[in-house]
Amino acid sequence: MIDKVRKILGLPSRKTGNKIVLSVEKLERRVALLENGQLEEYSVERSTSRNIVGSVYKGRVKNIEMGLKAMFVDIGFEKNAFLHFWDAIPAALDSGIEEIDRPSKKQGKRITAKDIPRIYPVGSEVIVQVTKGPIGTKGPRVTTNLSFAGRYLVLMPFSDRSGISRKIEESKERDRLRKILRELDIPEGIGVIIRTVGEGQRARYFVRDLRFLLDQWAKVEQEVREFPAPCRVFEEPDLVERTVRDFLTEEIDEVVCDDRAATDRMSEMVGQISRRARNQIHFYDGAMPIFETYGVQKQIDDAFHRQVWLKCGGYIVIDETEALVAIDVNTGRNKGGRDVEKTILQTNLEAADEIARQLRLRNIGGLIIGDFIDMKSRKDQQMVYNLMKERLKRDKARTHVVPISSLGLMEMTRQRAQESLSDTIYQNCPYCGGRGVVKTSMTTSVELHRNLNTVMRKYQDTIHEIRVILNPEVLKRLKEEDEELLVELERRYAGRLVFRGDPAYHHERFTITDATTGAELKP
């Protein structure tokens, strides 16, 4: 309550210990959100692969798949964008938004999925916004329900619905914002949502933000008129600008950036809205890298291990697969005392807190299965579930979680707008092919023995000396443990085997050749 009074009076809020740290380099831009020194959010943007989620394109319908109830739209990418019929219908507001009736709201004709092929036939132009970037072999996913985020408002040019974020909970404040929303000069057929950061802000800030967003939409309309499809008509702001828009709230004490141009740009953006907020933005020119100075780099290195330790001594193991993300919870060093149930509950509660944090840090999306340690008490299970729900409320991505099942599993979904951070930073290991394991020396030896038996029988009348090239580790095992088997092969087929170790050979690879001609011999 005191903080809200200070906000209304224009006084600075009490310190929260929250910081935003930006590292701007030529190849990569990184932003970290710290809460009392702990890394809570982390984003990366590279100069070679800008984020396209939020960008708007003028596209052309290439084909319609009635079975999928979807169309594919050429927006200028290698793979056509996927537009589901439901994403081409004027959408209702999200459940997290309270809809507010505005004066002079006209009711248009209701459009259904069966109308879409008639409205957007093959060859027609369509204005779409990217909701999910290309992932793997899939092209981007798009919608015709455009939205443009400002500092305090979200503008929806093809919607007549307006509302207020339900995360603003105080009833008097909601009444005040409803009044402001109804008094805004919003053109007919356009919708507006008041964002959570609008809580406690003065009416003139909303007027200014609306004017900015309407000007932005006017520029998009001009681009649509002037350029042929496919083309981009609006580019989502870069990481620096999005940071100011989405993260710089009253709860942030300081923004520190190591690039002078980016710092000045942020100061200018913030100054257009709040002069006082400009004092929160600082340029860092220290000798050490900024992420080292603020302790971010070590936390990043620790956070992205497969195994993440908990304060109690337990740990979680995170495995990302194509189908889902599996998270296993273990007691680890937290063996506890006599009260085993209390130890298990403590570990599971810490795990729930850390899982919610890791989902944000790693930008993990899709289906997530948490395998918690079995709890006999329904009360304990409910406590872990409630904590997970509470922690997920902080997530800007849409999430859904269901209670722990009888098997001790908690199922969650998280909106997947783009590749996870691990997919951005890492690639499949070229040695193991992404499996994470290689065949043992014994397995390779068994396969080699099997192939040699076939080859020597096949060529026993024509080739009498055979050379085998293989990895030195496998060769060592052959000499130490399988020598008798190899001698038996030579005796059986009256041939001679010559082996050569090559460090460049993969652990699972071997080549069988004619020692005289060098020709490879296939089984």
C-alpha positions in Angstrom: 0.0 0.0 0.0 2.8 2.4 0.9 4.5 1.7 -2.5 1.3 2.6 -4.3 1.0 5.9 -2.4 4.6 6.7 -3.2 3.9 6.0 -6.9 0.8 8.2 -7.0 2.8 11.1 -5.3 5.6 10.6 -7.8 8.1 9.5 -5.1 10.7 6.8 -5.8 9.7 3.3 -4.7 11.6 1.5 -2.0 14.6 -0.5 -3.2 13.9 -4.0 -4.2 17.4 -5.3 -5.0 16.3 -6.1 -8.6 18.6 -5.3 -11.5 18.7 -5.7 -15.3 22.1 -6.3 -16.7 22.7 -5.9 -20.5 25.8 -7.1 -22.3 25.9 -5.7 -25.9 28.5 -7.2 -28.3 28.8 -7.2 -32.1 27.8 -10.8 -32.4 25.4 -11.2 -29.4 23.3 -9.2 -27.1 22.4 -10.7 -23.7 20.1 -9.5 -20.9 19.9 -10.9 -17.4 17.3 -10.1 -14.7 18.7 -10.4 -11.2 16.6 -10.5 -8.0 18.7 -9.9 -5.0 21.7 -11.1 -7.0 20.0 -14.3 -8.2 19.5 -14.9 -11.9 15.8 -15.1 -12.7 15.5 -14.3 -16.4 18.0 -14.6 -19.2 17.6 -13.8 -22.9 20.0 -14.0 -25.9 19.8 -12.4 -29.3 22.4 -12.9 -32.0 23.1 -10.6 -35.0 22.8 -13.6 -37.4 19.4 -14.7 -36.1 17.0 -12.0 -35.0 13.9 -13.0 -33.2 10.9 -12.8 -35.6 8.1 -13.5 -33.0 5.9 -10.4 -33.0 6.9 -9.2 -36.5 4.1 -8.6 -39.0 4.2 -9.8 -42.6 2.1 -9.2 -45.7 1.8 -12.7 -47.1 0.1 -14.7 -49.8 -2.0 -17.9 -49.3 -0.2 -20.7 -51.1 -2.5 -23.7 -50.3 -5.4 -24.6 -48.0 -5.5 -28.0 -46.2 -9.1 -28.7 -45.2 -8.0 -31.8 -43.3 -5.7 -29.8 -41.0 -8.2 -26.8 -41.0 -5.2 -24.6 -41.9 -3.6 -22.7 -44.7 0.1 -22.2 -45.6 1.1 -18.6 -46.2 4.2 -17.4 -48.1 5.8 -14.6 -46.0 9.2 -14.7 -47.6 10.8 -17.6 -45.6 12.2 -20.9 -46.9 9.2 -22.7 -45.4 5.7 -21.3 -45.6 4.0 -20.1 -42.4 1.3 -22.2 -40.8 -2.0 -20.4 -40.2 -4.7 -22.4 -38.5 -8.3 -21.5 -39.2 -8.8 -20.7 -35.5 -5.9 -18.2 -35.6 -7.6 -16.5 -38.6 -10.9 -15.8 -36.6 -11.2 -12.7 -34.4 -10.1 -14.0 -31.0 -11.7 -13.5 -27.6 -9.5 -12.0 -25.0 -7.2 -14.2 -23.0 -8.5 -15.5 -19.7 -6.0 -13.3 -17.9 -7.7 -10.2 -19.2 -11.0 -8.7 -17.9 -13.0 -7.4 -20.9 -14.3 -3.8 -20.5 -17.3 -2.6 -22.5 -16.6 0.6 -24.4 -19.2 3.1 -25.8 -20.3 2.8 -29.4 -19.1 -0.7 -29.8 -20.6 -2.1 -32.9 -21.4 -5.8 -33.3 -20.0 -7.1 -36.6 -21.0 -10.3 -38.3 -19.5 -13.3 -36.5 -16.9 -15.2 -38.5 -16.5 -19.0 -38.1 -13.8 -21.5 -39.2 -15.9 -22.5 -42.2 -15.8 -18.9 -43.5 -12.0 -18.8 -43.7 -11.4 -20.5 -47.1 -13.9 -18.0 -48.6 -12.3 -15.0 -47.0 -8.7 -16.1 -47.8 -8.8 -18.2 -51.0 -5.5 -19.5 -52.5 -3.6 -16.5 -54.0 -5.2 -13.9 -51.7 -3.1 -11.6 -49.6 -3.3 -11.7 -45.8 -1.7 -9.7 -43.0 -0.2 -12.0 -40.3 1.9 -11.8 -37.2 4.4 -14.4 -36.1 3.4 -16.2 -32.8 6.0 -19.0 -33.0 9.3 -18.9 -34.8 10.7 -21.7 -37.0 11.6 -24.6 -34.9 13.5 -27.6 -36.4 11.9 -28.6 -39.7 8.7 -26.5 -39.0 8.1 -23.1 -40.5 6.8 -20.2 -38.4 3.2 -20.1 -37.0 1.2 -17.0 -37.6 -2.1 -15.3 -36.7 -4.3 -12.6 -38.2 -5.1 -11.3 -34.7 -2.4 -8.6 -34.6 -1.2 -7.0 -31.4 1.4 -4.3 -30.7 2.8 -3.9 -27.2 3.6 -0.4 -25.9 4.8 0.5 -22.5 1.4 0.4 -20.7 -1.0 -0.7 -23.5 -1.4 -3.4 -26.1 -3.1 -2.3 -29.3 -5.1 -4.8 -31.3 -6.0 -3.2 -34.7 -8.3 -6.0 -35.9 -10.3 -6.4 -32.6 -13.1 -4.4 -31.0 -12.4 -5.8 -27.5 -10.7 -4.0 -24.7 -9.7 -5.0 -21.2 -7.4 -4.9 -18.2 -4.8 -7.4 -17.0 -6.2 -9.5 -14.1 -2.8 -9.4 -12.5 -3.8 -5.9 -11.3 -5.8 -7.1 -8.3 -6.8 -4.1 -6.2 -10.4 -3.2 -6.8 -10.1 0.6 -6.5 -7.2 0.6 -8.9 -9.1 -1.5 -11.4 -12.1 0.9 -11.2 -9.7 3.8 -11.9 -8.2 2.0 -14.9 -11.6 1.1 -16.2 -12.5 4.8 -16.2 -9.3 5.7 -18.0 -9.8 3.0 -20.6 -13.4 4.2 -21.4 -12.2 7.8 -21.7 -9.3 7.0 -24.1 -10.0 8.1 -27.7 -9.8 4.7 -29.3 -10.8 4.5 -33.0 -13.8 2.2 -33.9 -12.8 -1.4 -34.5 -9.6 -1.2 -32.5 -9.0 -2.9 -29.2 -6.8 -1.9 -26.3 -5.5 -3.8 -23.2 -4.0 -2.1 -20.1 -0.9 -4.1 -19.2 0.1 -5.0 -15.6 2.8 -2.3 -15.6 0.0 0.3 -16.1 -0.9 -0.2 -12.4 -0.7 3.2 -10.6 0.2 5.2 -13.7 -1.3 8.5 -14.6 -3.9 8.9 -17.3 -1.6 11.0 -19.5 0.8 8.1 -19.8 -1.9 6.0 -21.4 -2.9 8.8 -23.7 0.7 9.2 -24.8 1.2 5.4 -25.2 -2.0 5.1 -27.3 -0.9 7.9 -29.6 2.5 6.1 -30.1 0.8 2.8 -30.9 -1.7 4.3 -33.3 1.1 6.1 -35.2 2.9 2.7 -35.3 -0.1 1.1 -36.8 -0.5 3.8 -39.4 3.0 3.2 -40.6 2.2 -0.5 -40.9 -0.8 0.2 -43.0 1.3 2.4 -45.2 3.8 -0.4 -45.7 1.0 -2.8 -46.6 -0.3 -0.4 -49.3 3.1 0.3 -50.8 4.9 -3.1 -50.9 3.9 -6.4 -52.7 3.6 -9.7 -50.8 5.5 -11.4 -49.4 7.2 -8.7 -47.3 7.8 -7.6 -43.7 5.7 -4.6 -42.7 6.7 -4.4 -39.0 9.7 -5.7 -37.2 9.5 -6.6 -33.5 11.9 -4.4 -31.6 15.4 -5.7 -30.7 16.4 -7.1 -27.4 17.4 -3.8 -25.9 14.1 -2.1 -26.8 12.1 -5.1 -25.6 13.9 -5.0 -22.3 12.8 -1.5 -21.6 9.2 -2.3 -22.8 8.7 -5.5 -20.9 11.0 -5.6 -17.9 11.6 -2.0 -16.7 8.9 -1.7 -14.1 8.6 -0.1 -10.7 10.1 -3.2 -9.2 13.5 -2.7 -11.0 16.0 -0.5 -9.1 18.6 -0.3 -11.9 19.4 -1.0 -15.5 23.1 -1.4 -16.3 24.5 -1.7 -19.8 28.0 -1.9 -21.1 27.3 -0.2 -24.5 27.1 3.6 -24.6 24.8 3.8 -27.7 22.4 1.2 -26.3 22.4 3.0 -22.9 21.6 6.4 -24.6 18.8 4.7 -26.6 17.2 3.3 -23.5 17.4 6.6 -21.7 15.8 8.3 -24.6 13.0 5.7 -24.8 12.3 5.9 -21.1 12.5 9.6 -21.0 9.6 9.9 -23.3 7.4 8.2 -20.7 9.0 9.0 -17.3 11.9 11.4 -16.7 12.4 10.0 -13.2 12.9 6.5 -14.7 15.9 7.7 -16.7 17.8 7.9 -13.5 17.6 4.1 -13.2 19.6 3.5 -16.4 23.4 3.5 -16.1 26.4 3.0 -18.4 29.0 0.4 -17.2 32.6 1.1 -18.3 34.5 -1.2 -15.9 37.6 -3.1 -16.8 36.0 -6.6 -16.2 33.2 -7.9 -18.4 29.8 -6.7 -17.0 28.5 -10.3 -16.5 31.6 -11.1 -14.5 31.2 -8.0 -12.3 27.6 -8.7 -11.4 28.1 -12.5 -10.9 25.9 -13.4 -13.9 28.3 -15.5 -15.9 28.9 -18.1 -13.2 25.2 -18.4 -12.6 24.6 -19.0 -16.3 27.3 -21.7 -16.4 25.8 -23.4 -13.3 22.2 -23.1 -14.5 22.6 -24.8 -17.8 24.0 -28.1 -16.5 21.8 -31.2 -17.0 21.9 -31.6 -13.2 20.9 -28.6 -11.1 21.6 -28.7 -7.3 19.1 -27.5 -4.8 19.9 -25.7 -1.5 18.7 -28.6 0.6 21.2 -31.0 -1.1 18.7 -32.5 -3.5 18.9 -32.0 -7.3 16.8 -32.0 -10.4 17.8 -33.5 -13.8 16.5 -31.8 -17.0 16.3 -33.7 -20.3 15.0 -32.0 -23.4 13.6 -34.2 -26.1 11.7 -33.7 -29.3 8.4 -34.8 -27.7 8.7 -33.4 -24.2 10.9 -32.2 -21.4 11.4 -34.6 -18.5 12.5 -33.3 -15.1 13.5 -35.8 -12.4 13.6 -34.8 -8.8 16.1 -36.6 -6.4 16.9 -36.2 -2.7 20.7 -36.4 -3.5 22.6 -35.5 -0.4 19.5 -34.4 1.5 18.9 -37.7 3.4 17.4 -35.8 6.3 16.8 -37.3 9.8 14.1 -39.5 11.1 11.3 -37.5 9.4 11.5 -38.9 5.9 8.3 -37.3 4.8 9.5 -33.8 5.8 12.7 -34.3 3.9 10.8 -35.4 0.8 8.5 -32.4 1.1 11.4 -30.0 1.5 13.1 -31.4 -1.6 10.0 -31.3 -3.7 9.1 -27.7 -2.7 12.6 -26.5 -3.5 12.4 -28.5 -6.8 9.1 -26.8 -7.7 10.6 -23.4 -7.1 13.7 -24.2 -9.2 11.8 -25.9 -12.0 9.7 -22.7 -12.5 12.9 -20.7 -12.6 14.6 -23.1 -15.0 11.7 -23.0 -17.4 12.1 -19.2 -17.7 15.9 -19.3 -17.8 16.1 -21.9 -20.5 13.0 -20.8 -22.4 11.7 -24.3 -22.3 8.3 -24.8 -24.1 5.8 -27.5 -25.0 5.0 -30.4 -22.7 6.9 -30.7 -19.4 6.7 -33.7 -17.1 8.0 -33.3 -13.5 8.7 -36.6 -11.7 8.6 -35.6 -8.1 9.6 -37.8 -5.2 6.6 -39.8 -4.0 4.6 -38.2 -1.3 2.0 -40.1 0.7 0.2 -37.1 2.0 -2.3 -35.4 -0.3 -1.8 -32.2 1.7 1.9 -32.3 0.9 1.1 -32.9 -2.8 -1.3 -30.0 -2.8 1.4 -27.8 -1.2 3.9 -28.5 -4.0 1.2 -28.0 -6.7 0.2 -24.7 -5.2 3.8 -23.5 -5.0 4.3 -24.4 -8.7 1.2 -22.5 -9.7 2.3 -19.5 -7.7 5.8 -19.5 -9.2 4.5 -19.9 -12.8 2.4 -16.7 -12.4 5.6 -14.8 -12.8 6.2 -16.3 -16.2 5.4 -14.0 -19.2 4.7 -17.1 -21.4 1.4 -18.8 -21.1 1.6 -21.8 -18.7 -0.8 -24.5 -17.5 -0.2 -27.0 -14.8 -2.2 -29.9 -13.4 -2.0 -31.5 -9.9 0.4 -34.3 -9.1 -0.9 -37.7 -10.3 -1.0 -40.9 -8.4 2.4 -41.8 -10.1 4.0 -38.7 -8.6 4.0 -36.9 -12.0 3.2 -33.2 -12.5 2.2 -32.3 -16.1 2.8 -28.8 -17.4 2.7 -26.9 -20.6 4.5 -23.7 -21.5 4.0 -21.6 -24.5 6.7 -22.3 -27.1 7.3 -19.1 -29.1 10.8 -19.9 -30.3 13.7 -22.4 -29.8 14.8 -23.1 -26.3 18.0 -21.5 -25.1 19.8 -24.8 -25.3 18.8 -25.2 -29.0 20.1 -21.7 -29.6 23.4 -22.1 -27.8 24.2 -25.8 -28.4 24.2 -28.2 -31.4 24.1 -32.0 -31.5 27.4 -33.5 -30.6 29.0 -34.5 -34.0 30.7 -37.5 -32.3 27.6 -39.2 -30.8 25.0 -37.7 -33.2 23.1 -36.2 -30.3 22.5 -39.5 -28.5 24.7 -38.5 -25.6 26.4 -42.0 -25.6 28.6 -44.1 -27.9 28.9 -47.8 -28.3 31.3 -49.5 -25.9 34.6 -50.9 -27.2 33.2 -54.4 -26.6 30.1 -53.7 -28.7 32.3 -52.4 -31.6 34.5 -55.4 -31.2 31.5 -57.8 -31.5 30.3 -56.0 -34.7 33.8 -56.1 -36.2 34.2 -59.8 -35.4 30.8 -60.5 -37.1 31.8 -58.5 -40.2 35.2 -60.1 -40.4 33.7 -63.5 -40.3 31.4 -62.7 -43.2 34.1 -60.9 -45.3 36.7 -63.6 -44.9 34.3 -66.4 -45.8 33.1 -64.3 -48.9 36.7 -63.6 -50.1 38.6 -66.7 -48.8 39.5 -67.9 -52.3 40.6 -64.5 -53.7 42.0 -62.3 -51.0 44.5 -63.7 -48.4 45.5 -60.6 -46.5 43.0 -58.2 -45.0 43.7 -54.9 -43.3 41.4 -53.4 -40.6 41.6 -49.7 -39.7 39.9 -48.7 -36.4 40.0 -46.6 -33.3 43.0 -47.2 -31.1 40.9 -47.8 -28.0 39.0 -50.6 -29.8 42.2 -52.0 -31.2 43.6 -52.1 -27.6 40.7 -54.2 -26.5 41.0 -56.6 -29.4 44.6 -57.3 -28.7 44.1 -57.7 -24.9 40.8 -59.7 -24.9 39.9 -61.0 -28.4 43.2 -62.2 -29.8 42.2 -65.9 -29.6 39.1 -65.2 -31.7 41.0 -63.4 -34.3 43.6 -66.2 -34.6 40.7 -68.6 -35.0 39.4 -66.6 -37.9 42.8 -66.6 -39.6 43.0 -70.4 -39.1 39.5 -71.1 -40.3 39.8 -69.1 -43.6 43.5 -69.5 -44.2 43.9 -65.7 -44.3 46.0 -63.1 -42.5 44.6 -60.1 -40.6 46.6 -56.8 -40.2 45.3 -54.1 -37.8 46.1 -50.4 -37.8 44.9 -47.9 -35.2 43.8 -44.4 -36.5 43.1 -41.7 -33.8 40.9 -39.9 -36.4 38.5 -42.9 -36.5 35.2 -42.6 -34.6 34.9 -45.0 -31.6 32.2 -46.9 -33.5 33.9 -46.9 -37.0 36.1 -49.5 -38.6 37.1 -50.2 -42.3 37.9 -53.6 -43.7 40.1 -53.4 -46.8 42.2 -55.6 -49.2 45.7 -55.2 -47.9 47.2 -55.4 -51.4 44.9 -53.0 -53.4 43.4 -50.9 -50.6 39.9 -51.6 -51.8 37.2 -51.6 -49.2 35.5 -55.0 -48.6 31.8 -55.0 -47.7 30.2 -57.9 -45.9 
